[in-house]
Amino acid sequence: MIGDPDKPLGFVRVVDVSGDRVRLAFSFPREVAINRRELAEEKKTGKPPPAPTP
């Protein structure tokens, strides 16, 4: 749960765990923007993040 327990902003649930991978489900009102960190940084700076090094 994200936010006040009496008035939660939204929920994050673990849907599946398989090896070292975890699937999550997000339940938030449509007006709440949800971005992965790299997308949020791209929106903030206006340019894509550097490619990961192998």
Phi, psi and omega in degrees: 000137177248128178100193182293129180302330178283333178220074184294144176284325180180182183229146172238125181240144171277119183267321185203144172235122181223105184064236180261016180250140179232128176260132180244152173238136181247131177235102181222156174300152182303329183285352178270117179281133177236120180228143170295157184306313183294327177288322177296318178296319180297318178295322182289316185267339181085004178221151182292152178290159178297149180294143178294146178271137182291000000 
